[in-house]
């Protein structure tokens, strides 16, 4: 008997419900590395959704390299499954970005259209030779530079921004205003040391510790629409997360 999943109380799109549930099954060990997932027909019955919805969810898992499709055999959990990223609320990120924009100012702003480098092509899934809009600025708090941001937007989105807009609004806000439906993002924090250029922009010594943040934003079709690379001074930047435990 195929298990029936009750998703009547969940308001997110159906394909996100399927994606989230299967993703959780994998990371909680219900389906081990190398094990075959339920068939499309079984997943349709479990979630009471169409095959198109199931395929869209599976495409997201394939994109994240969590599962692999094998022609004529089915869909399998990858053998070398990495540790899962923590999940959070996209709305909280949007609120944080909005607050940061309102409490700080920017300087040294620049917008150019260039050929995407290899890392940008990889993150935005662009072909060789693709062009991107590159917007950069230094973020200022209380008269002191605290961070340096570089944003890449695929040129084929046909979205243009004036320098004055970027000085006043975060890129996520401008994307949504331009009709891009921001749905999710992958955010990775790391650490690095200031090189000569970053030291000059951020008024720190060469070799000073910096927080390194990378963000790739996706629309509702899981298409990457923004790549952000940011460097923040470790002496002023704080990333505060409040964790709660679900009732058991």
C-alpha positions in Angstrom: 0.0 0.0 0.0 1.4 3.4 -1.0 1.7 5.9 1.9 -0.5 9.0 1.7 1.1 12.3 2.7 -1.2 14.9 4.2 -0.1 18.2 2.8 -3.4 20.1 3.2 -2.0 22.4 5.8 1.1 23.4 3.9 0.8 26.6 1.8 4.1 26.3 -0.2 3.9 25.2 -3.9 3.2 21.5 -4.3 6.6 20.8 -6.0 8.3 22.4 -3.0 6.3 20.2 -0.6 7.5 17.1 -2.5 11.1 18.3 -2.7 11.2 19.1 1.0 9.6 15.8 2.1 11.9 13.6 -0.1 14.9 15.7 0.9 14.1 15.1 4.6 13.6 11.4 4.0 17.1 11.2 2.5 18.9 13.1 5.2 17.0 11.3 8.0 18.1 8.0 6.6 14.8 6.7 5.3 16.5 6.2 1.9 20.2 5.4 2.3 23.0 6.4 -0.2 22.6 4.3 -3.3 19.0 3.3 -2.5 16.2 3.7 -5.1 13.5 6.2 -4.4 9.8 5.5 -4.9 8.6 5.7 -8.5 7.0 8.7 -10.0 3.6 7.0 -9.9 4.1 6.2 -6.2 5.2 9.7 -5.4 2.1 11.1 -7.2 -0.1 8.9 -5.1 1.7 9.7 -1.9 1.4 13.5 -2.4 -1.8 13.5 -4.5 0.0 15.6 -7.2 0.7 15.3 -10.9 3.8 13.8 -12.6 4.8 17.3 -13.7 5.0 18.3 -10.0 7.0 15.3 -9.0 9.4 15.7 -11.9 10.0 19.4 -11.0 10.8 18.3 -7.4 13.1 15.6 -8.6 14.9 18.1 -10.9 15.7 20.2 -7.8 17.2 17.2 -6.0 19.2 16.3 -9.1 20.4 19.9 -9.3 21.6 19.7 -5.7 23.4 16.4 -6.6 21.4 14.5 -4.0 19.8 12.0 -6.4 20.7 10.6 -9.8 18.4 9.3 -12.5 19.3 6.0 -14.1 17.5 5.3 -17.4 15.2 2.4 -17.1 16.0 1.8 -13.4 14.7 4.8 -11.5 16.0 7.6 -9.3 18.6 6.8 -6.7 20.2 8.6 -3.7 23.8 9.5 -4.6 26.4 7.3 -3.1 28.6 10.1 -1.7 25.9 12.2 0.0 27.3 15.3 1.7 26.2 16.8 5.0 22.9 18.6 4.6 22.8 22.4 4.7 20.7 24.0 7.4 17.3 25.3 6.1 15.7 28.6 7.0 13.0 31.0 6.1 13.6 33.0 2.9 11.4 35.8 4.2 13.8 36.2 7.1 16.7 36.7 4.7 14.7 39.3 2.8 13.9 41.2 6.0 17.5 41.1 7.1 18.7 42.5 3.7 16.0 45.2 3.9 17.1 46.2 7.4 20.8 46.3 6.4 19.9 48.5 3.5 18.0 51.0 5.7 20.7 51.1 8.4 23.7 51.6 6.2 24.8 53.5 3.1 27.0 52.6 0.1 30.0 54.1 -1.6 32.4 53.3 -4.5 29.4 51.9 -6.5 29.9 50.5 -10.0 27.9 48.7 -12.6 29.5 47.0 -15.7 28.5 44.3 -18.1 31.2 41.7 -18.6 31.8 38.1 -19.7 31.1 35.8 -16.7 34.1 34.1 -15.2 34.1 30.4 -14.6 32.8 30.5 -11.0 30.0 32.8 -11.9 29.0 30.7 -14.9 29.0 27.6 -12.6 26.8 29.2 -10.0 24.4 30.8 -12.4 24.4 27.8 -14.8 25.5 29.9 -17.8 27.2 28.8 -21.0 30.7 29.9 -22.0 30.7 33.4 -23.3 27.6 34.4 -21.3 27.5 38.0 -20.1 26.4 39.3 -16.7 25.7 42.6 -15.1 28.3 43.1 -12.3 27.3 45.6 -9.6 29.7 46.3 -6.7 29.8 48.7 -3.7 31.3 49.3 -0.3 28.7 49.3 2.5 29.1 52.0 5.2 27.9 52.0 8.8 28.4 55.1 11.0 31.0 56.5 8.5 33.1 53.3 8.5 33.3 50.7 5.7 32.1 47.3 7.0 31.7 45.3 3.8 32.3 44.9 0.1 29.6 43.4 -2.1 29.8 42.1 -5.7 26.6 41.0 -7.4 26.2 39.2 -10.7 22.9 39.1 -12.6 22.5 37.2 -15.9 22.4 39.7 -18.8 19.7 37.5 -20.5 17.2 38.4 -17.8 17.0 41.8 -19.6 16.8 43.7 -16.4 18.6 47.0 -16.1 19.4 49.0 -12.9 20.5 52.6 -12.5 23.3 53.3 -10.1 21.1 55.5 -8.0 18.7 52.5 -7.5 21.4 50.2 -6.3 22.6 52.9 -3.9 19.1 53.0 -2.3 17.7 49.4 -2.6 19.2 45.9 -2.1 19.4 43.8 -5.3 16.9 41.3 -4.0 14.3 44.1 -3.7 15.1 45.4 -7.2 14.8 41.9 -8.7 11.3 41.4 -7.2 10.3 44.9 -8.3 11.4 43.9 -11.9 9.1 40.9 -11.8 11.5 38.2 -10.8 9.8 35.9 -8.2 12.5 35.1 -5.7 11.8 31.7 -4.2 14.9 30.3 -2.5 18.7 30.8 -2.0 21.8 28.9 -1.0 24.0 30.9 1.4 27.5 29.8 2.5 29.6 31.5 5.2 33.4 31.2 5.3 36.5 33.1 6.4 39.3 34.7 4.5 42.1 37.3 4.9 42.1 40.8 3.4 44.3 41.2 0.3 45.7 44.5 -0.7 42.5 45.6 -2.6 40.1 44.6 0.1 42.3 46.1 2.8 42.1 49.4 1.0 38.4 49.3 0.5 37.6 48.3 4.1 40.2 50.3 5.9 41.9 47.3 7.5 45.4 45.9 7.5 46.5 43.4 4.8 45.9 40.0 6.3 43.0 41.1 8.6 40.3 38.5 9.1 37.2 38.9 7.0 33.8 37.0 6.9 33.3 35.6 3.4 29.7 35.1 2.3 28.4 33.6 -1.0 24.8 33.6 -2.0 23.0 32.2 -5.0 19.4 33.2 -5.4 16.8 31.2 -7.3 13.4 32.0 -8.8 10.3 29.8 -8.7 11.6 27.8 -11.7 14.8 27.0 -9.7 16.7 29.2 -12.1 19.7 31.1 -10.6 19.0 34.8 -10.9 21.7 36.3 -8.7 25.1 35.5 -7.4 26.4 37.6 -4.5 30.0 37.6 -3.2 30.5 39.6 0.0 33.3 40.3 2.4 32.6 41.8 5.8 35.0 42.9 8.5 35.2 40.3 11.2 35.4 43.0 13.9 32.0 44.5 13.1 29.9 41.8 11.4 27.7 39.5 13.4 25.4 36.7 12.1 22.7 36.0 14.7 20.4 32.9 14.3 17.7 32.0 16.8 17.0 28.3 16.9 13.8 26.6 18.1 13.0 23.0 18.6 10.0 21.5 17.0 7.6 19.8 19.4 7.9 16.0 19.4 
